[in-house]
């Protein structure tokens, strides 16, 4: 027995196991074109459908954006006239805080606190206090001795101003016997806030010609080269009637060109 007898079936003819022959590939171009045409058709349908849907929706116009208010335009500036240069005003002297007005009978101090009047025969203490307030400083003190013809005096000195007060000492004399218990002299150096005037309008620093124009009744040349002009004729009559009304004695500087001092005091005629 051969091995082939153990085979349940006899082998088939090898030709019976050949795969059937496949037909040749047909032309595929028409198929590809058809597929592309189909895709394009679908795309066109989608686009048209979307357009139709959008066209049928109610359109609501969006409100226009609120326009912001226009920024205000600056008004055209009007050219201003340039200030014309003006003349520089002459500065005026500061107003005096205190004024001391001299006259034949005494003097009056005027300040913000009111008025104070001193007569030549009055006690000097109130006048010293009032002058201290007017000048804003206490006076320096000096003294002049007397002699057979002149009384001794305590002197109270402020800048540009001197007050003389008779010194009687222990001699037993009284102020009633003195023709000039107090008297004053005005010179240079007054503070700016203190003004001293007199009834004749003469001022320290005036020229002698200006002083002459104010009507002195006497002019006298002193031995030191100075001039003395006297104002207030008919005064100095104490020994006749007891009145203490003084003349004003204006003395020049050494050049006899300007007024150096103004003094209100008693002088007998001819002195």
RANORZI-V700892 format. One record per residue. RES is the residue in three letters. SS is DSSP state (a for helix, b for strand, c for the rest). BURIAL is 1 if it has 16 or more other C-alpha atoms within 10 Angstrom, else 0. Layout:
<<RES,SS,BURIAL> <RES,SS,BURIAL>>
//
This chain:
<<UNK,c,0> <UNK,c,0> <UNK,a,0> <UNK,a,0> <UNK,a,0> <UNK,a,0> <UNK,c,0> <UNK,c,0> <UNK,c,0> <UNK,c,0> <UNK,c,0> <UNK,c,0> <UNK,c,0> <UNK,a,0> <UNK,a,0> <UNK,a,0> <UNK,a,0> <UNK,c,0> <UNK,c,0> <UNK,c,0> <UNK,c,0> <UNK,c,0> <UNK,c,0> <UNK,c,0> <UNK,c,0> <UNK,c,0> <UNK,c,0> <UNK,c,0> <UNK,a,0> <UNK,a,0> <UNK,a,0> <UNK,a,0> <UNK,a,0> <UNK,a,0> <UNK,a,0> <UNK,a,0> <UNK,a,0> <UNK,a,0> <UNK,a,0> <UNK,a,0> <UNK,a,0> <UNK,a,0> <UNK,a,0> <UNK,a,0> <UNK,a,0> <UNK,a,0> <UNK,a,0> <UNK,a,0> <UNK,a,0> <UNK,a,0> <UNK,a,0> <UNK,a,0> <UNK,a,0> <UNK,a,0> <UNK,a,0> <UNK,a,0> <UNK,c,0> <UNK,c,0> <UNK,c,0> <UNK,c,0> <UNK,c,0> <UNK,c,0> <UNK,c,0> <UNK,c,0> <UNK,c,0> <UNK,c,0> <UNK,c,0> <UNK,c,0> <UNK,c,0> <UNK,c,0> <UNK,c,0> <UNK,c,0> <UNK,c,0> <UNK,c,0> <UNK,c,0> <UNK,c,0> <UNK,c,0> <UNK,c,0> <UNK,c,0> <UNK,c,0> <UNK,c,0> <UNK,c,0> <UNK,c,0> <UNK,c,0> <UNK,c,0> <UNK,c,0> <UNK,c,0> <UNK,c,0> <UNK,c,0> <UNK,c,0> <UNK,c,0> <UNK,c,0> <UNK,c,0> <UNK,c,0> <UNK,c,0> <UNK,c,0> <UNK,c,0> <UNK,b,1> <UNK,b,1> <UNK,b,1> <UNK,b,1> <UNK,b,1> <UNK,b,1> <UNK,c,1> <UNK,c,1> <UNK,b,1> <UNK,b,1> <UNK,b,1> <UNK,b,1> <UNK,b,1> <UNK,b,1> <UNK,c,0> <UNK,c,0> <UNK,b,0> <UNK,b,0> <UNK,b,0> <UNK,b,1> <UNK,b,1> <UNK,b,1> <UNK,c,1> <UNK,c,1> <UNK,c,0> <UNK,c,0> <UNK,a,1> <UNK,a,0> <UNK,a,0> <UNK,a,1> <UNK,a,1> <UNK,a,0> <UNK,a,1> <UNK,a,1> <UNK,a,0> <UNK,a,0> <UNK,a,1> <UNK,a,1> <UNK,c,0> <UNK,c,0> <UNK,c,0> <UNK,c,1> <UNK,b,0> <UNK,b,0> <UNK,b,0> <UNK,b,0> <UNK,b,0> <UNK,c,0> <UNK,c,0> <UNK,c,0> <UNK,c,0> <UNK,c,0> <UNK,c,0> <UNK,c,1> <UNK,b,1> <UNK,b,1> <UNK,b,1> <UNK,b,1> <UNK,b,1> <UNK,b,1> <UNK,b,1> <UNK,c,1> <UNK,c,1> <UNK,b,1> <UNK,b,1> <UNK,b,1> <UNK,b,1> <UNK,b,1> <UNK,b,1> <UNK,b,1> <UNK,c,1> <UNK,c,0> <UNK,c,0> <UNK,c,0> <UNK,c,0> <UNK,c,0> <UNK,c,0> <UNK,a,0> <UNK,a,0> <UNK,a,0> <UNK,c,1> <UNK,c,1> <UNK,c,1> <UNK,c,1> <UNK,b,1> <UNK,b,1> <UNK,b,1> <UNK,b,1> <UNK,b,1> <UNK,c,1> <UNK,c,0> <UNK,c,0> <UNK,c,1> <UNK,c,0> <UNK,c,0> <UNK,c,0> <UNK,b,1> <UNK,b,1> <UNK,b,1> <UNK,b,1> <UNK,b,1> <UNK,c,0> <UNK,c,0> <UNK,c,0> <UNK,c,1> <UNK,c,1> <UNK,c,1> <UNK,c,1> <UNK,c,0> <UNK,b,1> <UNK,a,1> <UNK,a,0> <UNK,a,0> <UNK,a,1> <UNK,a,1> <UNK,c,0> <UNK,c,0> <UNK,c,0> <UNK,c,1> <UNK,c,0> <UNK,b,0> <UNK,b,0> <UNK,b,0> <UNK,b,0> <UNK,c,0> <UNK,c,0> <UNK,c,0> <UNK,c,0> <UNK,c,1> <UNK,b,1> <UNK,b,1> <UNK,b,1> <UNK,b,1> <UNK,b,1> <UNK,c,1> <UNK,c,0> <UNK,c,0> <UNK,c,1> <UNK,c,1> <UNK,c,1> <UNK,a,1> <UNK,a,0> <UNK,a,0> <UNK,a,0> <UNK,c,0> <UNK,c,0> <UNK,c,1> <UNK,c,1> <UNK,c,1> <UNK,b,1> <UNK,b,1> <UNK,b,1> <UNK,b,1> <UNK,b,1> <UNK,b,1> <UNK,c,1> <UNK,c,0> <UNK,c,0> <UNK,c,1> <UNK,c,0> <UNK,b,1> <UNK,b,1> <UNK,b,1> <UNK,b,1> <UNK,b,1> <UNK,b,1> <UNK,b,1> <UNK,b,1> <UNK,c,1> <UNK,c,1> <UNK,c,0> <UNK,c,0> <UNK,c,0> <UNK,c,0>>
//
